[in-house]
């Protein structure tokens, strides 16, 4: 094993010794090799990973269990996230955060990971998450905990949060605003109708949108001239200013003909054009699950073990993104796919491109460590 890297990487894990770090690397590469978080599958790959094919799978399974029983799991998770952020580097171009939850059933238990991501190059990268161990939406206190933990790793001030309709609430908006985190959040119809109508009473008669009540704005948004550019109005909640925006749903959904947003931003066009970035967190979840490392296959019910597994798969996801972006640095015609409507997208996602390359690159623990060594030496990372 490349011991110099163990020495180097241990600096990112001040609460854990070299044995824990070594087992972390072995477990991580085992999950990559098995393309699964199910330890019964991972144990079958550890012989190849460690180069010790004589070790019985049952012994490898015990090794995995011992690792997930490691003390100070939250510190281990934080350290792994810090390493991930270090590898992608400090990005002045990061402007947005995405927030959403991913959930599934594990027997009778509902696993529910509320996750905050940074967005870089159109990719949502997990920054922090909490397993809230319940059905239904997250509470204000649970969201606040995610933001608080993430803020210990990265300064979130000045960034803009993109989130769906369940992430609303007066206290939540106030908390984000106080912490200098902007936001664009989708609303359900008729939400904050009273506050929007109150703003009409003090509006200048020269501004037709500011003068309009909620029902009038909805009516105007359906006009052909506003279908693409939408309508907006400034209003207040608890004395703090926000922008309300309505636009026609581009999906032409008869059940939801209009989309509604609340934002700290003032520019209506910026709000409308920025919000679709939120979808990148859905892509992230898909890559962590069915497209990549089968996150839902884990056989843990303990919340901290679930969070640690999320940390490991997120770390692997980051490595794939780094390599995918590197491979796309010199784009080829074959990298793009053009649709009949003129839309051009990547033929293969950044994640998938990186995953394909690393599948050929990682052969065992030594090759995995060699890749990390070059990243840490800044000889391989192109950022």
C-alpha positions as CSV (number, residue, x, y, z in Angstrom):
1,X,0.0,0.0,0.0
2,X,1.1,3.6,-0.7
3,X,1.8,4.6,2.9
4,X,2.9,8.2,2.0
5,X,-0.7,8.8,1.0
6,X,-2.1,7.4,4.3
7,X,0.2,9.9,6.0
8,X,-1.0,12.7,3.8
9,X,-4.7,11.9,3.8
10,X,-4.8,11.3,7.6
11,X,-4.4,15.1,8.0
12,X,-7.9,15.4,6.8
13,X,-9.1,13.1,9.5
14,X,-7.7,14.6,12.8
15,X,-10.1,12.5,15.0
16,X,-9.2,9.2,13.5
17,X,-6.0,7.1,13.3
18,X,-4.4,5.5,10.2
19,X,-6.2,2.2,10.6
20,X,-9.6,3.9,10.3
21,X,-8.4,5.9,7.3
22,X,-7.0,2.7,5.7
23,X,-10.3,0.9,6.2
24,X,-12.2,3.9,4.8
25,X,-10.2,3.7,1.6
26,X,-10.7,-0.1,1.4
27,X,-14.4,0.2,2.0
28,X,-14.7,3.0,-0.5
29,X,-12.9,1.1,-3.2
30,X,-15.0,-2.0,-2.4
31,X,-18.2,-0.1,-2.9
32,X,-16.9,1.2,-6.2
33,X,-15.9,-2.2,-7.4
34,X,-19.3,-3.8,-6.4
35,X,-21.3,-0.8,-7.6
36,X,-23.4,-1.3,-4.4
37,X,-23.7,-0.2,-0.8
38,X,-24.9,-3.6,0.2
39,X,-22.1,-5.0,2.4
40,X,-22.9,-8.6,1.4
41,X,-21.9,-7.6,-2.2
42,X,-19.0,-5.4,-1.1
43,X,-17.4,-8.2,1.0
44,X,-17.0,-10.3,-2.2
45,X,-14.8,-7.6,-3.7
46,X,-12.5,-6.9,-0.8
47,X,-10.1,-9.7,-1.7
48,X,-9.5,-8.1,-5.1
49,X,-9.3,-4.6,-3.4
50,X,-6.7,-5.6,-0.8
51,X,-4.9,-8.1,-3.0
52,X,-5.5,-10.8,-0.4
53,X,-7.7,-13.4,-2.2
54,X,-7.2,-15.9,0.5
55,X,-9.3,-14.0,3.0
56,X,-12.8,-15.4,3.4
57,X,-15.8,-13.2,2.5
58,X,-17.1,-13.6,6.1
59,X,-13.9,-12.1,7.5
60,X,-14.1,-9.2,5.0
61,X,-17.7,-8.7,6.1
62,X,-16.6,-8.4,9.7
63,X,-14.0,-5.9,8.7
64,X,-16.7,-3.7,7.0
65,X,-18.9,-3.9,10.1
66,X,-16.1,-2.9,12.3
67,X,-15.4,0.1,10.1
68,X,-19.1,1.2,10.2
69,X,-18.9,0.9,14.0
70,X,-16.1,3.4,14.1
71,X,-16.5,6.1,16.8
72,X,-17.0,9.7,16.0
73,X,-18.9,9.0,12.8
74,X,-20.1,12.6,12.4
75,X,-16.5,13.8,12.5
76,X,-15.5,11.1,10.0
77,X,-18.4,12.3,7.7
78,X,-17.3,15.9,8.1
79,X,-13.7,15.0,7.3
80,X,-14.7,13.1,4.2
81,X,-16.8,16.1,3.0
82,X,-13.9,18.5,3.7
83,X,-11.6,16.2,1.6
84,X,-14.2,16.3,-1.2
85,X,-14.4,20.1,-1.1
86,X,-10.6,20.3,-1.1
87,X,-10.3,18.1,-4.2
88,X,-12.7,20.1,-6.3
89,X,-11.1,23.3,-5.0
90,X,-12.4,26.7,-3.9
91,X,-14.7,27.9,-6.7
92,X,-15.3,31.6,-7.1
93,X,-17.9,30.7,-9.7
94,X,-20.1,28.8,-7.3
95,X,-23.3,30.8,-6.9
96,X,-26.0,28.3,-6.1
97,X,-27.1,25.8,-3.5
98,X,-29.7,23.1,-4.0
99,X,-31.7,21.5,-1.3
100,X,-34.0,18.5,-1.4
101,X,-34.6,15.1,0.2
102,X,-34.2,11.6,-1.1
103,X,-36.0,8.8,0.6
104,X,-36.8,5.1,0.4
105,X,-38.1,2.2,2.6
106,X,-35.8,-0.1,4.3
107,X,-38.1,-2.7,5.7
108,X,-40.5,-0.7,7.9
109,X,-38.0,2.1,8.3
110,X,-38.3,5.2,6.1
111,X,-34.8,6.5,5.2
112,X,-35.0,10.2,4.5
113,X,-31.8,12.2,3.7
114,X,-32.3,15.9,3.5
115,X,-29.4,17.1,1.4
116,X,-27.7,20.4,0.7
117,X,-25.5,20.7,-2.4
118,X,-23.3,23.3,-4.0
119,X,-23.7,23.7,-7.8
120,X,-20.6,23.8,-10.0
121,X,-20.5,23.5,-13.8
122,X,-24.1,22.5,-13.8
123,X,-23.6,19.7,-11.3
124,X,-25.0,19.4,-7.7
125,X,-22.3,18.2,-5.3
126,X,-23.5,17.1,-1.8
127,X,-22.2,19.4,0.9
128,X,-24.1,18.1,4.0
129,X,-27.1,15.9,4.8
130,X,-29.1,14.7,7.7
131,X,-31.0,11.4,8.1
132,X,-34.2,12.7,9.6
133,X,-35.7,9.2,10.2
134,X,-39.3,9.9,9.4
135,X,-42.0,10.1,6.7
136,X,-43.2,13.5,5.4
137,X,-41.4,16.8,5.0
138,X,-38.5,18.1,7.0
139,X,-39.1,20.6,9.7
140,X,-37.6,24.1,10.1
141,X,-35.2,22.8,12.8
142,X,-34.0,19.9,10.6
143,X,-33.3,22.3,7.7
144,X,-31.6,24.7,10.0
145,X,-29.3,21.9,11.3
146,X,-28.3,21.0,7.7
147,X,-27.4,24.7,6.9
148,X,-25.6,25.0,10.2
149,X,-23.4,22.0,9.7
150,X,-22.7,22.9,6.0
151,X,-21.7,26.4,7.1
152,X,-18.9,24.9,9.3
153,X,-17.4,23.5,6.1
154,X,-18.1,26.3,3.5
155,X,-19.1,29.9,3.8
156,X,-22.6,30.0,2.4
157,X,-23.0,33.8,2.7
158,X,-24.0,35.3,-0.7
159,X,-25.0,32.1,-2.3
160,X,-28.6,31.5,-3.6
161,X,-30.6,28.4,-2.5
162,X,-32.9,26.7,-5.0
163,X,-35.6,24.5,-3.5
164,X,-39.0,23.0,-4.2
165,X,-42.4,23.8,-2.7
166,X,-42.0,21.9,0.6
167,X,-39.1,24.2,1.7
168,X,-41.1,27.2,2.7
169,X,-42.1,28.9,5.9
170,X,-41.8,32.3,7.5
171,X,-39.2,31.3,10.0
172,X,-37.2,29.5,7.3
173,X,-37.2,32.5,5.0
174,X,-36.2,34.7,7.9
175,X,-33.3,32.3,8.9
176,X,-31.9,32.3,5.4
177,X,-32.2,36.0,5.0
178,X,-30.5,36.7,8.4
179,X,-27.6,34.3,7.3
180,X,-27.3,36.2,4.0
181,X,-28.4,33.2,1.9
182,X,-30.5,34.2,-1.0
183,X,-33.2,31.9,-2.4
184,X,-35.5,31.0,-5.2
185,X,-38.2,28.6,-3.9
186,X,-41.2,27.3,-5.8
187,X,-44.6,27.9,-4.2
188,X,-48.0,26.2,-4.3
189,X,-50.8,28.3,-5.7
190,X,-52.4,30.8,-3.3
191,X,-49.5,30.7,-0.9
192,X,-48.9,34.1,0.8
193,X,-51.9,35.5,-1.0
194,X,-52.7,37.8,1.9
195,X,-49.3,39.4,2.0
196,X,-49.2,39.9,-1.7
197,X,-52.6,41.6,-1.6
198,X,-51.5,43.8,1.2
199,X,-48.7,45.1,-1.0
200,X,-51.3,46.3,-3.5
201,X,-52.6,48.8,-0.9
202,X,-49.4,50.7,-0.7
203,X,-48.3,50.3,-4.3
204,X,-47.7,53.2,-6.7
205,X,-50.5,53.5,-9.3
206,X,-47.8,53.8,-12.0
207,X,-46.8,50.1,-11.6
208,X,-49.6,47.8,-12.9
209,X,-48.0,44.7,-11.3
210,X,-47.4,46.3,-7.9
211,X,-51.0,47.6,-7.9
212,X,-52.5,44.2,-8.9
213,X,-53.9,41.8,-6.4
214,X,-53.0,38.1,-6.3
215,X,-55.9,37.0,-8.6
216,X,-55.1,39.7,-11.1
217,X,-51.5,38.6,-11.3
218,X,-52.7,35.0,-12.0
219,X,-55.0,36.3,-14.7
220,X,-52.2,38.4,-16.3
221,X,-49.8,35.5,-16.3
222,X,-52.0,33.7,-18.7
223,X,-51.9,36.4,-21.3
224,X,-49.8,35.5,-24.4
225,X,-47.4,38.4,-23.9
226,X,-46.5,37.2,-20.4
227,X,-46.4,33.5,-20.9
228,X,-42.6,33.3,-21.4
229,X,-41.4,36.3,-19.4
230,X,-43.9,36.0,-16.5
231,X,-45.2,38.6,-14.1
232,X,-43.8,39.7,-10.8
233,X,-44.5,41.8,-7.7
234,X,-42.6,42.9,-4.7
235,X,-44.1,42.2,-1.2
236,X,-43.0,41.6,2.4
237,X,-43.2,38.8,4.9
238,X,-42.4,39.8,8.5
239,X,-41.0,43.1,7.3
240,X,-38.5,41.6,4.9
241,X,-38.8,42.2,1.1
242,X,-39.3,39.4,-1.4
243,X,-40.2,39.0,-5.1
244,X,-43.3,37.0,-6.2
245,X,-43.2,35.5,-9.7
246,X,-45.7,33.7,-11.8
247,X,-45.0,32.1,-15.2
248,X,-46.7,29.7,-17.5
249,X,-45.5,26.1,-16.9
250,X,-43.3,25.2,-19.9
251,X,-44.5,21.6,-19.6
252,X,-48.0,22.5,-20.5
253,X,-49.3,20.6,-17.5
254,X,-53.1,21.1,-17.3
255,X,-53.0,20.2,-13.6
256,X,-50.4,22.9,-13.0
257,X,-50.7,25.5,-15.8
258,X,-48.7,28.1,-13.9
259,X,-45.5,28.1,-11.7
260,X,-45.1,30.3,-8.7
261,X,-41.9,31.4,-7.0
262,X,-40.7,33.5,-4.1
263,X,-37.2,34.9,-4.1
264,X,-34.9,37.4,-2.4
265,X,-33.7,38.3,-5.9
266,X,-35.3,41.2,-7.6
267,X,-34.8,40.4,-11.3
268,X,-37.8,38.4,-12.6
269,X,-35.9,37.1,-15.6
270,X,-33.0,35.9,-13.4
271,X,-35.4,34.1,-11.1
272,X,-37.1,32.3,-14.0
273,X,-33.9,31.4,-15.8
274,X,-32.1,30.2,-12.6
275,X,-34.7,28.0,-10.9
276,X,-34.3,25.0,-13.4
277,X,-30.8,24.5,-12.0
278,X,-32.6,23.0,-9.0
279,X,-33.1,19.8,-11.2
280,X,-29.4,19.0,-10.9
281,X,-29.9,17.7,-7.3
282,X,-32.4,15.2,-8.7
283,X,-29.7,14.1,-11.2
284,X,-27.3,13.8,-8.2
285,X,-29.6,11.5,-6.3
286,X,-30.1,9.4,-9.4
287,X,-26.3,9.0,-9.8
288,X,-25.9,8.0,-6.2
289,X,-28.6,5.5,-6.5
290,X,-29.7,3.6,-9.7
291,X,-27.1,5.1,-12.0
292,X,-24.1,4.6,-9.8
293,X,-23.6,3.1,-6.4
294,X,-27.0,1.8,-5.5
295,X,-27.4,3.8,-2.3
296,X,-30.8,2.3,-1.5
297,X,-29.2,-1.2,-1.3
298,X,-27.5,-0.4,2.1
299,X,-28.5,-2.7,4.9
300,X,-28.2,-0.2,7.7
301,X,-31.0,1.2,9.9
302,X,-28.8,3.3,12.2
303,X,-29.0,7.0,11.1
304,X,-25.3,7.7,11.5
305,X,-24.2,4.7,9.6
306,X,-26.6,5.7,6.8
307,X,-25.1,9.2,6.8
308,X,-21.6,7.7,6.6
309,X,-22.6,5.6,3.7
310,X,-23.9,8.7,2.0
311,X,-20.6,10.4,2.6
312,X,-18.7,7.5,1.0
313,X,-20.9,7.4,-2.1
314,X,-20.8,11.2,-2.3
315,X,-17.0,11.1,-2.2
316,X,-17.0,8.6,-5.1
317,X,-19.5,10.8,-7.0
318,X,-17.1,13.7,-6.6
319,X,-14.2,11.7,-8.0
320,X,-16.4,10.8,-11.0
321,X,-17.4,14.4,-11.5
322,X,-13.7,15.5,-11.3
323,X,-12.7,13.0,-13.9
324,X,-15.8,13.6,-16.1
325,X,-15.0,17.3,-16.3
326,X,-11.4,16.5,-17.1
327,X,-12.5,14.3,-19.9
328,X,-14.9,16.9,-21.3
329,X,-12.2,19.6,-21.1
330,X,-11.5,18.9,-24.8
331,X,-15.0,18.3,-26.1
332,X,-15.5,16.2,-29.2
333,X,-18.5,16.2,-31.6
334,X,-19.5,12.8,-30.2
335,X,-19.9,14.3,-26.7
336,X,-23.0,16.1,-27.8
337,X,-26.6,15.1,-28.7
338,X,-28.8,17.3,-30.8
339,X,-32.6,17.0,-30.7
340,X,-35.1,17.8,-33.4
341,X,-36.2,21.0,-31.6
342,X,-32.6,22.3,-31.8
343,X,-31.7,21.6,-28.1
344,X,-28.1,20.4,-27.6
345,X,-27.1,18.4,-24.5
346,X,-24.3,16.1,-23.5
347,X,-24.7,12.6,-25.0
348,X,-23.3,11.1,-21.8
349,X,-23.5,12.9,-18.4
350,X,-20.4,14.3,-16.7
351,X,-20.8,11.7,-14.0
352,X,-21.2,8.8,-16.4
353,X,-18.2,9.8,-18.4
354,X,-16.1,10.0,-15.3
355,X,-17.5,6.7,-14.0
356,X,-16.6,4.9,-17.2
357,X,-13.1,6.2,-17.1
358,X,-12.5,5.3,-13.5
359,X,-14.0,1.8,-14.0
360,X,-11.0,1.2,-16.3
361,X,-8.6,3.0,-14.0
362,X,-9.3,1.4,-10.6
363,X,-8.1,-2.2,-10.4
364,X,-7.4,-2.5,-6.7
365,X,-6.6,-0.4,-3.7
366,X,-3.2,0.7,-5.0
367,X,-4.6,2.1,-8.2
368,X,-7.3,3.9,-6.2
369,X,-4.7,5.4,-3.9
370,X,-2.5,6.3,-6.8
371,X,-5.4,8.3,-8.3
372,X,-6.0,10.1,-5.0
373,X,-2.3,10.8,-4.7
374,X,-2.2,12.6,-8.0
375,X,-5.2,14.6,-7.1
376,X,-3.7,15.7,-3.8
377,X,-0.4,16.5,-5.5
378,X,-2.3,18.7,-8.0
379,X,-0.7,16.8,-10.8
380,X,-3.9,15.1,-12.0
381,X,-6.7,17.5,-11.0
382,X,-7.3,20.1,-13.7
383,X,-9.0,22.7,-11.5
